Amino acid sequence: MSIDTDTAARVAKLARIRVEDQDLPALANEFNGILGFIEQLAEVDVDGVEPMTSVTPMRLKRRDDVVTDGDQQPAVLANAPDAREGFFAVPKVVE
């Protein structure tokens, strides 16, 4: 895929970036360089490669999802400017 100056101008407009007319050919060349790099990445053979979450192999720590410091409703609501019936009260914003 090749980007021309008209497409570069459209992308700049969509991104709300002001680009002078004399700078459009350079911007189009930058876009073409980026697309060329992406095409090179598409040629890499990744069959049999496991997806990674990080560059260093590690496992996420797993733990039981249990409440460890619950039953604090009165203390939490003490900070609220307005609390009713055990909940934060906020002004109505939708009619």
Secondary structure, DSSP 8 states (H G I E B T S, - for coil): ----HHHHHHHHHHTT----GGGHHHHHHHHHHHHHHHHHHHTS--TT----SSSS-----------SS---HHHHHTT-SSEETTEE-------
